[in-house]
């Protein structure tokens, strides 16, 4: 699972400007939200959570979150999804 320490290492080798980081709640397992909030505050980068399979756990994420509503997910509504900007104002990712 992607973690802030690994991303800090990779930022030094990024070939261009990095505007946002997208940690994934793989198989519904939420990443360390406190660590990602600290990373966001330290770096100023936007952190957007991909919680495609974590519909029930994402409600307490305190990060902008995307959730899949595909028929194979917990709340299947066909080919759909939702976006929750849970921490306005969140950092701009313009120019990404």
Secondary structure, DSSP 8 states (H G I E B T S, - for coil): ---HHHHHHHHTT-SS---EE--B-GGG----HHHHHHHHHHH--EEEEE-TT-TTTGGG--SEEEEE--TTSTT--SS-EEEE-TTSS----TT-
